[in-house]
Amino acid sequence: MSRIRMVNASAAEGQVAEILDEIRNAFGMIPNLFLTYAQHPPLLEANWHKVKRVMMEGRLSRKTKEAIAVLVSQDNGCKYCVAAHSGALKSIGVSADEIQKIVTNLDESDFSPLEKALIEFARKANSAPHTLSTEEFQAVKNTGADDAQIIEALGVMEVFTAFNKFLDTLDVELD
């Protein structure tokens, strides 16, 4: 049971109601993450804006971004985000078999060398950022990644590292 009460979406008013409606329209439901953030409207607004900009825009595919979300969350032990973003992968047409490959052996998954390099780079940045070498940066660039794509992959990692800590601290239940 969550340690903080979630906002009841049907009772929300004003800007919170508007943001929650926008989230519902985007996802077909309102994740408990956002119902919890709604306790502090500025944080709800900031995080929804960030999700839209990071996950729904940019040059990296949605599949690549969702894989980063799943794997970073798995590395951080956040069951909520692993389940939610495995579900997001399914919702965009990724098979259960392919999701299994993503979480157990990325090399066997259906990503290009560039996408795999970005995913692995984001994972390492999450777990051991101070150990990333100049050679590792260059190896990602050698797959064809440019600076903007590296930043985009790291932006996804950043969002989910924060969400993982928030959700786990508050023990927010999966919706």
CORGIVEN-V445291 format. One record per run of one state. SS is the DSSP state (hx for helix, st for strand, lp for the rest). FROM is the first residue (numbers start at 1). TO is the last residue. If there is no record, write none. Layout:
SS:FROM:TO  SS:FROM:TO
This chain:
lp:1:8  hx:9:11  lp:12:13  hx:14:27  lp:28:31  hx:32:37  lp:38:40  hx:41:55  lp:56:61  hx:62:76  lp:77:78  hx:79:91  lp:92:95  hx:96:104  lp:105:105  hx:106:108  lp:109:112  hx:113:131  lp:132:133  hx:134:142  lp:143:146  hx:147:170  lp:171:175
